[in-house]
Each structure stands twice: as structure tokens, then as C-alpha cells.
Amino acid sequence: MYFDPKTKENIKDFFNFELLREELKNALEDKLIPLIAVHGIRRTGKTSLIRVVLNACKKKYVWIDSRDISLREDFYRKLSDETKKLRKFKISRISIKGIELDINSNKDMDYLNKHKTILVIDEAQLLKRFHLDQTIAYIYDNFHNIKIVLSGSDTGMLMGFLGKNNAKAPLYGRAIYELKTYRLNAEDGRKFLLEGSKQLGKQFTPEEIKETIENIDGIIGWLTKYGWHRHKLIHKEALRKTIEEGQAVVKEEFIQFAARAESRYHMIAKVIKYGARWEEIIKKTNISNKQLYQMLKRMMDHGFAEKKNHFYQLTDPLLAAAIH
């Protein structure tokens, strides 16, 4: 069902995005594309997109969620655990620039390579602090039949992990196919809520749909949460709970991001919450040009802000509503 809050696995539960699904499917099947980067702002369906396409194509894959990685060794342990699920896949010991990857048999990577296994790393930018871009580069260079798929909500950070514009980075210069997820436009948002309501055996009114989209935009994660609440609640209560819960989530994400300079980031967020030009931000924050550039860039790299037609703005309307 569209309003199931869990990551989607089956194409019947995944709304629309036909073009993105087809694009990812073609990239996975293209022998000339060794590495795919799927990026976009939070809660726009990156993980579900990858899962759905892999399952629809019946591809053999290993999945690692970087949020589970607290130490460098965790990555290798997780890789070992996940690949054991493929039963015959076991890991050998190889040295990557002095770093050892523990594996149980020397048929490991050869097996992955032979069977054209896909290695998926969700929120891959989080691995940068462990220098695991070296490991990804090693796999890229030495196992040509292993397709690598990296996803990330912090687009700028993911591009940094991939070595974009940094000739010293391990992954610099590699052939990378980029695919970006996006918000639903107003019409697709309307269709999503309308079709989802039918799956619930309900009928959302045009006024309810309009108010929902006006408040939470076309971010499918928030629309899904609203639809999930509507399973038990009336419209006003479901929308209120979605906004309250969403604001709490995004505010905590932003606080963690801005921890080292919370007051200044909060000041910038307050000015750009509904869009502002550079000159207006400088005037209202009294932050130097150089520092403001660095802070706005960091906000954009981490997916909290974006620039459209010379205007800087927050990416999530619920974060904008949470900033006072």
C-alpha cells in the first residue's frame, strides 16, 4: 500500500516514478556503468526506489546501511554478515593500501564478481570519516562485474565522498552515473493521496488534499505519514499529527547538524525559511561573506537548503515551520 510507512519492496506499493525506475533499471543493466549514485533530499524515496527496482529485476545484491556503521571494522563485519545471506558468498582476506578486509574464503570477491552481484551502500557519505572511499575505489578497480550503487540524502557530502572536484580523492575520475530523486509536483501529490485513499477504502476530498499539499509540499515521506494517520484519524487531526511529528524529526536533524554553531545556523535558517537572496541574508544575519558562503554551502551539502533562481531556501516545509 502507498501509505505503508516502511521502505517499499514491491513495485505495486511504490507510487509513480516510472521514469526514475526505468532509468535505474537501465543503469543497472548497462555494462558500461560501474557505479551509480542515487541522491536527493530526505524522504523523497531513494531507498524504496533502489529496493523496488532491484527486486523487480531479480538482481542479486548485498545491502549495507551506513547508519549502522560506528567503526571502520563494522563495515567489513556488516559486509560479511550480509553476504552470508547469499549462502555461497564468503569473504577472503585482501589488503587495501595496508587495510585488511577479513573474509572466510578466497572465493569471496570472485564469487561476487562472477555472479554480477550489486553492492548497495545506503547513506554512503557517512563512510567518508572512516576513509572507506578507498575500499569502494579498490572494489571499483579490481572487480569489474560488481556493480556499485551508492545513495545519499546529503548530496554535497555524497559528491565529496565520490571525489567530485577533488583530484586527491580515491574515487576521483571514476565513471559515475547520477540519478536524482525529487519532490512530487502538485498534480502527482494529488494523485498519490487520491489513489492511496482508495487503497484505504476512504475518499479524501479535494479540499483535504489541497490543504495537505500546501502544508507538507510534495515530499512523499510526509505525504505517506499523513496517509498512514488518515487510516485512523479525520483529516484535521491527521494533518496536525503529521506536521507536529515531522517538525520534531527535522528540527532534531537540524540541531544535530548545526551543533557547533547552532545560533548562527538558526539565524540563517530563519531568514531563508521561505526564500531569500544573498544580499538579504547578509543584511539580516551580519555574517561575513566568506563565512556565510561556507555555512550556506554546508547547509546545501547536507540537504537542508537549496538555491533556486538566486534565492536560498530550506528544502523541507516542516523544517521551515519549525524554525521560529
N, C-alpha and C positions, 0 to 999 in steps of 0.2 A: 504494500500500500504506500501511496505517496507520503502519507503523514506518519509513517513509522519513523521514529527518531533515530533508529540505529543506522549504521552505514549500510547502504544498499549493496546487495549482492546479485540480484536478479534484474534483468532488463525490464520486466513488467512492473517493477516497483520504482523505476527510475524515469522521472519525467523529462520528456523532450530531449534537448541537447543532441539531436540526431547528427548534426554536423560535427560536433566535438567527438561523439562516439565513433563516427566513421573515420575521422581524421586520426584518432588514436589507434583504431584498428589497423588502418593502412600503415601507420608508422611502425607498429609492432611487427607487421608482416614484411616490411621493406628491409631487405638485406643490407642496404647501404646506410641505414640509420642505426648506429650502435648505442646511442644514448638519447633518451627522451626526458625533457624537463617539463613537468606539468605544474604551472603556478597560477596564482590568483589570490584575491583577498580571502580572508577567513570565511568559512561557511558558505562557499559557493560550489561545493560538491566535488572537489578534487579526488578525495579518497574513494567516494562512491563511483565516480566516473571510471577510475582505474579498475576497481574491483569488478564492476559490471562488465566492462569490455574484456577483461582477462577471462572471466567466467564464460561469457558468451562465445569467446574464441576457443575455449577449452585449452588455454595455454597453461603449461606447467610453470609455476613461479614460486619464488621464495619472497616472503614479505617481512620487512623489518620496520618497526615504528621507532623512529629516533627518540621519541619522548620517553621510551623505556631505557634509554642508554644513559647511565650515570658515570661510567668509566669506560675507557678505551676497550678493556677486556670484555665488557658487556656486549659490545658489538659482535665480537667473534663468538662469544657464547650463544648469543641470540641467533647468529647465522647457523651455528651448529645445530641448535635446537630446531629451528625452522626447517632446515634441510633434511633432518632426520625424518620429517613427516613425509618426505618423498621416498622414504624407505630405503632405496638403494643408495641414496646420496649420503656419503660420509666425507669428512674433511681430513686433509693431509697437513703436513707442516711445510710451509713455504716462508721464505724470508723476503720481506718487502722493505728494502732500504734499512735493514737492521731490525725490522719489526717482525716478530714471528706470529704467524696465524696458525693456531692449533687445529689440527684435523686428525681424524682417526684412521684414515687410509689414504694412500696416494692416488686413489681413483676418484677422489672427490671433485676437484675442479674439472678434470677430464670428463667426468660424467655430466656435469652441468653443461659443459661446452658441447659434448656430443649430442645431448638431448635438447639443445637450444633453450635452456631454461632462462626465464626472465627474473632478474633481481630487482625487486621494488623496494625503495627506501623512502618511507613517508617522512615528511618534515626533515629532509636531508640536510638543510642548512645548520641544524643543531649539532651535526657531527664535525663541523669545522673546528671547534675547540679541542677536539681530540686528534686533529690532523688526519682524519680518516679520508680526506680527499686524496691522500697518497694511495690508500688502499683501492679506492674506486679507479684511480688512474691506472694502477697495476692491473686490475681486472680488465679494464678497457683495452689496455695494450697487449695483453697476453692471452685472453680468452675471447676470441672474436665471435663466437656463436652465443655468448652470453649477452643478451640484451639488457641494458640497464635503464630503469625508469626511476627518476627522482622527482619527488613532489615537494612543494613548499608554499606556505602561506606568506612568509616574509620574502617577497620576490627579490628585493635588492640583496638580501643576505644569501638567498639561493644562488643568485648570479655571482656573488662573491665566492661562494663555495665552488662554483663551476669555473672560476678563474677568469671571468669576463673582465677585460681591460687590465689584466694583471699577468704579465708575461712570466712572472716568477711562480705563479700558482701551478700546482701539479696537474690540474685539468685544463690549463690554458691551451687554446688552439685545437682542442678536440672537436669533432663534428657533433653538434648538439641540436636536436630538433626540439623547438619550444612550442608548447601548447598552453593557451591561457583560458582559464575558466572565467566566467563573468556573471554579473547580476542578470536576473530576468528583467526584460523590459515590462512595461505596464500591462501590455496585452498578454504576454506569456505568464506573467504573475497571476492575472485574472484567470487564465485557462488552468493553471496549476491548482488554484484554490477551488475552482468550479469542478474540475474533474476529481480532485481529492475529496470534495464534499460528497460527490455521488458515491465514491467508494465507501464512505461512512454511512451511506443511506440518509444523508441530510441534503439540504438545499441552502447554500449560502446566498443571501440576497445581494444584488448589485451594490447596494449601499454599504453592506458589511465588507464586501471585497474591496471596494474603493477606499474605505477608511483604513483597512488593514494595510494595503499597499502604500497609502500615504504616510503611515506611521513607521512601517518597517522596511519600506523600499522593496527591491526585488532580490534581496539576499535569501536564497532558497532555504538556508538553515533556519532563519527566523520564521519564514512562512510555514515551514514544516512544523515548527514548535507551536505556532498558532493553531494549525490544523489539528495537531495532537490534542491540544487543550479543548478544542471545539468538540471533541468526541464526548466530553462530559459536561462542558460548560456552555452558557449562552455567549453570544458574540462579545459583548462589552467586557465580561469577566475574562474570557479567553484572551482578548487583546491586552487587557490590563496586566494579566499574569505574564504574558509573553514579553511585554515591554519591561516590566519590573525584573524578571529573571534575566532577560537579555542585558539590561543595563548593568546589573550586578556582575555578570560574566565579563563584559567588555571593559568595565571600569577596573576590575581586578587585573585583567590582562594589561591594561594601560599603566596601572600603578606599578606593576612588576617591571614593565618596560622602562618606565621613567624614574625608577628608584633613585638613581644618582643625581638627578636634577628635577625632582618632581614639580616644584613650584614653577620653574621656567617652562617645562613641557606642558603643564596645565594651563599656563598663560597663553602659550601658542595655540593649544587645542581650543581654548575658549574663543580666541579671535577667528580661527579658521573653521569653526564648527559648521557654519553654513556657507563658507567660501569667502576668501579674502585675497586681495593682491599683495604682492611683496611689500609695496610701499606702506600699505595699511598695517601689515603685521609689524614692520619695523617701528612705525609710529606708536602703535599701541603697546608693544612689548618692551621697547627701548633696549633691545638686544642688538649687539653689533652685527654688521653684515656677515662677517666671517662665521661667527658663532651661530647665527640664525640659519645660515646655509647648511652648516653641519647638522644642526638639530632637525631641520625640516627633511634633510636627506635621510637621516636616521629614521625619522617617523615614516617616510615613504618606503625605505628599505624593509621596515618591519611590518608594513601593510596597514598602518594606522592613518596615513594621509595619502593623498594623491593630488596631482596637478592637472587641471583641465582648463584649457583656454586662458592661461595666465592666472587662474585662480587656484589657490591651495585650499583643500577642504578635507574633512575627516571622511574616511571610507564607509563608516558604519553609522547610520542614523541613530541607532540606540546609544552609541558612544557619544554622539553629539548631544543627545537628550540628557545623558548622564553628567555632562560637564556643566558646572554652574560657576 
